[in-house]
Amino acid sequence: MTIASIVHLLLHVVVPALVAAIFFRDRWLRAFLLMLATMIVDADHLLATPIYNPGRCSIGFHPLHTLPAIVLYAVLVLPKSTRLIGIGLSIHMALDLVDCGVMRW
């Protein structure tokens, strides 16, 4: 595992923690845990062969990382009842997209 991979994984924890601390202060722990739970979206990596490929861009490759899924995640931000899940999934996709850019750079 490369340093870039480790940083990428850490960002999947740190960014939701910062968003929870800044925007959901009164319920930061609940917000953080819900956003962190959205990392289960990476279960779709288990469908790939090989499961882990450090040079593969997740966006557009894995079923839960496709444009229709990403649009759904953005829509989940709108209702208050699904907002934290939508934010967590959107953060995840944004970080994965940045990772794809870093890999190509």
N, C-alpha and C positions, 0 to 999 in steps of 0.2 A: 504494500500500500504506500502510495507516494504522499509527500507532505501536502500537495494540493488536494488529494482525496481526504486527508484528515481534516484539513481546514474546511473543506466543503461540508463534511459531516458535522463538524463543530458549529458551523453557521446554521445548520438545520435546528440546532438547540438554542444558540445564542440569539438569533434574530427573533424567534417567537418570544423568548424571555424578555427581550428589550421592548417589543411591541406590547406585551402584557404589562410590563412595569410602567411604560409611558402612557398608554391609552386606556388601560383597565386597572388603574391603581387600586380601586376599592375591592376588586376581585381578581387581583393579578395571578394568584396561584391557580385558581380555577381556569382562568383564561389561558395561562401558560400550559397547563396540563391538557386542556382540550386541543390547543394548537399542536402540542407535541404529539398527541394521539393521532393526528392526521398523517403522521409519518408512515402509518400502516399502508398508505397509498403505494409505497414501494414494494408491497407484496407482489405487484405485477412483474417485478424483476425475476421472480421465480419461474415465470413462463419462458424466459429467454434462455438460449444456449449460446455461450456459457452464461450462467446466472450473473456473474460479475465480469465486466469488460471495461477496464479503466479508460479506454479510448472511445467508448460508445456514448453518444448523446442520448439521454433518456427521452428528451422531448421529441415526440413524433415516432418514437420507436416502441415504447411500452404502451399497452392499451390505456392505462389510466394517466398517461402523460401525453395524450393526443389533444388536438385542438378542440374537438367537441367536449371532451372531459374538462379541459381548462376553462372553456366558456361556462360550463355548468358550475365550476368552482367559483367563478366570478359572480354568477347569479346568486350563489349561496351567501354571498356577503350582504345582499340586500335585506332579507328578512332578519329581524333581530334574533329570532329563534335559532337560526343557522349561521349567524354572522361569524362567530369564532371559528367554526369549522371551515367556512369559506375563506376566512383570512388565513388560517393555517395552511390550507391547501394551496391558496394563491401564493403565499410566501414560499412554499415548497417548490412550486413550479417556477417561480421567478429565480430562485437560487439554482435550480437545475438548468435553467436557460442561461444564466450567467456562467455556470460551469461549462456548458457547451461552447460558449464564446471563448472562454479561457483555453479550452482544449484546441480550438482552431487557431488561436493566436500564436 
